[in-house]
Amino acid sequence: MRSFNKEKHGALLSGQAEDALCAYYRAQRPAADEASERAVVSAVVEEVRNMRAERAAADEACCLRAEMSPVRVARPTFSACARAVSEAAWFVAVQARFMGARAWVLQACTVLVVVLLWNAGGEHAASGLYACLAGAAIAVCGLPDMAASRMCGIVELERSCMHDARSVAVARMAVLACSNAVGFAAVALVGSFVDPAAGAPVTLLHAFAPYCVTVAGCLAAARRIEGVSALVAAAAWGVAVSAAAYFLVAKMPGVYDQAAVWVWAAAAAAAAVWSGCEARAWLADAAASPCMLLFDSSFINR
C-alpha cells in the first residue's frame, strides 16, 4: 500500500511539475512578429527546395550511370505494379480512418434535408434548385478535412515523411471523392424518383455544376486566407453559390427546364476545369508553399 501511495503521489507531483513548466514557458514565450515568422518559414522552405534539388541531381546522375552501364534495368513486373496499387489503396484507407466519419455524416444530413425539401415541393424548377443546393452543400462538407493539416500546423511534419503532404492531400481528395460520389448517387436517385421526366442525368448536371464551382472557390479561399477565416470564407462562398441558384429559380425558372440542359453541361465542364486547376494549385502549395506552414496558432497556444 505504501508503494502504491508513493507511486500515485509521484505521478501527481510529475503532473503538477509538467503543468507548472508549461505555464512558465507559456508566460515567458516572446511574442514573435509576423515578419519574423514569415522569414523562418521562407528559410525552411528554401532549405527543403535545396535538399530536393540535390536529391534530384543525385538521382539523375544515378540514372545516367545506369544507362551507360551494360547491365539493363529490369522492367517493373505485374507483381510490383500490384504491390504499388495495394500500398496506395492502404494509404488511402489509413487517411480515411484518420479523417473519420464527419464528412460522411454531414453529407448524409445534406441528402436527408434535400429529400425533405423534395417531398415538400416537387415541381421541376424546385427540383433543379434542390439539386443545386445539394451540390454546394456536399462540397462544403469536405473542406474541414482538406484543411485539417494546415489548421493544426502539421504540414511541415507531413513534408518530412515518406508519404509527404502532397500524398496526404491526394489521399484525402480520393476519400472525399468517394463520399461525394455516394452523396451524388443518392441525390440522383431521389431526383429521378421525384421528377421522372428529368431523370438522374439532368439531376446530376444540376448538382455537379454548383459542386465544382463551390469546390474551386473553397480551395481558392483556403489557399489565400489563413486560420479559421479560411473555413468561414469557404462556407460563405457555398452560401453565395446557393443564393445564386435560388436567384436563378426566382428570376429565370426556365433555366432548369429540359431545353437548358446544354447550358448546364457547358457550365459543369467549365466548373470542372476550374476546380481541377484549383486542386492542382492546392497540391502544389501542399508540396512547397510557405503559406501552408502559417498555421492557426489558436490550436496550439491555448
Rosetta blueprint (number, residue, H / E / L):
1 M L
2 R H
3 S H
4 F H
5 N H
6 K H
7 E H
8 K H
9 H H
10 G H
11 A H
12 L H
13 L H
14 S H
15 G H
16 Q H
17 A H
18 E H
19 D H
20 A H
21 L H
22 C H
23 A H
24 Y H
25 Y H
26 R H
27 A H
28 Q H
29 R L
30 P L
31 A L
32 A L
33 D L
34 E H
35 A H
36 S H
37 E H
38 R H
39 A H
40 V H
41 V H
42 S H
43 A H
44 V H
45 V H
46 E H
47 E H
48 V H
49 R H
50 N H
51 M H
52 R H
53 A H
54 E H
55 R H
56 A H
57 A H
58 A H
59 D H
60 E H
61 A H
62 C H
63 C H
64 L H
65 R H
66 A H
67 E H
68 M H
69 S L
70 P L
71 V L
72 R L
73 V L
74 A L
75 R L
76 P L
77 T L
78 F H
79 S H
80 A H
81 C H
82 A H
83 R H
84 A H
85 V H
86 S H
87 E H
88 A H
89 A H
90 W H
91 F H
92 V H
93 A H
94 V H
95 Q H
96 A H
97 R H
98 F H
99 M H
100 G L
101 A L
102 R H
103 A H
104 W H
105 V H
106 L H
107 Q H
108 A H
109 C H
110 T H
111 V H
112 L H
113 V H
114 V H
115 V H
116 L H
117 L H
118 W H
119 N H
120 A H
121 G L
122 G L
123 E L
124 H H
125 A H
126 A H
127 S H
128 G H
129 L H
130 Y H
131 A H
132 C H
133 L H
134 A H
135 G H
136 A H
137 A H
138 I H
139 A H
140 V H
141 C H
142 G L
143 L H
144 P H
145 D H
146 M H
147 A L
148 A H
149 S H
150 R H
151 M H
152 C H
153 G L
154 I L
155 V H
156 E H
157 L H
158 E H
159 R H
160 S L
161 C L
162 M L
163 H L
164 D L
165 A H
166 R H
167 S H
168 V H
169 A H
170 V H
171 A H
172 R H
173 M H
174 A H
175 V H
176 L H
177 A H
178 C H
179 S H
180 N H
181 A H
182 V H
183 G H
184 F H
185 A H
186 A H
187 V H
188 A H
189 L H
190 V H
191 G H
192 S H
193 F H
194 V H
195 D L
196 P L
197 A L
198 A L
199 G H
200 A H
201 P H
202 V H
203 T H
204 L H
205 L H
206 H H
207 A H
208 F H
209 A H
210 P H
211 Y H
212 C H
213 V H
214 T H
215 V H
216 A H
217 G H
218 C H
219 L H
220 A H
221 A H
222 A H
223 R H
224 R H
225 I L
226 E L
227 G L
228 V H
229 S H
230 A H
231 L H
232 V H
233 A H
234 A H
235 A H
236 A H
237 W H
238 G H
239 V H
240 A H
241 V H
242 S H
243 A H
244 A H
245 A H
246 Y H
247 F H
248 L H
249 V H
250 A H
251 K H
252 M L
253 P H
254 G H
255 V H
256 Y H
257 D L
258 Q H
259 A H
260 A H
261 V H
262 W H
263 V H
264 W H
265 A H
266 A H
267 A H
268 A H
269 A H
270 A H
271 A H
272 A H
273 V H
274 W H
275 S H
276 G H
277 C H
278 E H
279 A H
280 R H
281 A H
282 W H
283 L H
284 A H
285 D H
286 A H
287 A H
288 A H
289 S L
290 P H
291 C H
292 M H
293 L H
294 L L
295 F L
296 D L
297 S H
298 S H
299 F H
300 I L
301 N L
302 R L
